[in-house]
Amino acid sequence: MALWIPVTLAAAIFQTLRFMLQKQLSTVRLTAAGATFSRFVYSAPVVLMLLATYLWFSGTALPPIGAHFWLAGAAGGLAQILATLCVVLLFKQRNFAVGITFKKTETIQTVLVGWVVLGEGVSLPGFLAILVGVAGVIVLSRAPDSGAAWWRHLTNRAAGLGLGSGVLFAISAVSYRAASLEVATDAPLLRAAVTLAAVTAMQTLAMAAWLFWRDRAELGAVWQARRTAIWVGLTSMAGSFCWFTAFTLQTAAYVKALGQVELVLSVLASALFFRERITARETAGMALLAISILGLVFVL
C-alpha cells in the first residue's frame, strides 16, 4: 500500500476530531474568528519546536526555500483561514454532518482548480462524477423547514458558506502542494514539516494581528478556552502534518478524493456526539456526494 493512503486516512480522522472541537467552541464559548484562531495559535509553537528538535538531533540543515515557497504558502494559508471561518460559521446554520458535507465539495473543486491553475484536464467520466456532486449540493442546499423552490436555496447563507469553504480549501490544497515541492529535499516528512511550520506561523501572526485590531477581547477568550482550544490546536497540527505529507507524495486531487472518508466519520459524530437528527433529504444529498466522490476516485 502506498504511504500516502494511510497518511490521508489519518488526516481525515484528525480533521474530524478538530472540527468537532471547533463546533463546540464556536457554539458555546468563542466567535467564529476565535475558534479559527485557536486552531493555529495552539499548534504553531508545537510544530516549530518539533521541527527545531528534529533538525538539531538529526544534524540536518534547514532546506533552502525561495520566494515561490513563501508566496504559495501565504496564499494557501490565507485561503485556509477564510475556509475555516466559513466552516465554523456554517456550523451555526446547519448540523455537523451537513456542514462537513458542504465543506467536502472541496474534492470536486480541487479537480476544477487543478484544471484551471495547473492545466490538468478532466475526463468525461470525471466530469459526469462532478455533475453528480453538483446534484448532491443542490439537494443539501435546501433548509429542512423551507418549502421554497429548490433553486432559491443555492443562494442561501448555508450554501454560500459551504461552497465558499470548498473552493477555498481547494485553493489551499493546490497551494500547499506547490509550496511543499519548493522545499529542496527528497525527504517527504521534512518537506511537510517545513511547510507546515512556515504556514502555521504566518497564520498565527496574521490572525493575532487581525483580532488585536478588530476584537481584542476575543484574544482573552481564546486563552480562557484553552482547556478545549489546545486540543483543537493539537488535532489540527496532527491532521495538517498528515495532509502536508500526503500532498508531497501525491497530487492534491487524489488526496482530497480519498479524504472523503471524513463524510462517514462526520455522520457518526453528528449522530453519536451531537445528537443531531439527519433528515432523509440530507441523507440523499450526502449519498449523491459520496457517489460523486467514489466516481472521482475511480476515474482520476
Secondary structure as UniProt FT lines:
FT   HELIX           4..28
FT   HELIX           32..41
FT   TURN            42..43
FT   HELIX           44..58
FT   HELIX           67..91
FT   TURN            92..93
FT   HELIX           96..103
FT   TURN            104..105
FT   HELIX           106..118
FT   HELIX           124..140
FT   TURN            144..145
FT   HELIX           150..155
FT   HELIX           157..180
FT   TURN            181..182
FT   HELIX           188..214
FT   HELIX           216..224
FT   HELIX           226..249
FT   HELIX           252..258
FT   HELIX           259..261
FT   HELIX           262..272
FT   HELIX           280..299
//
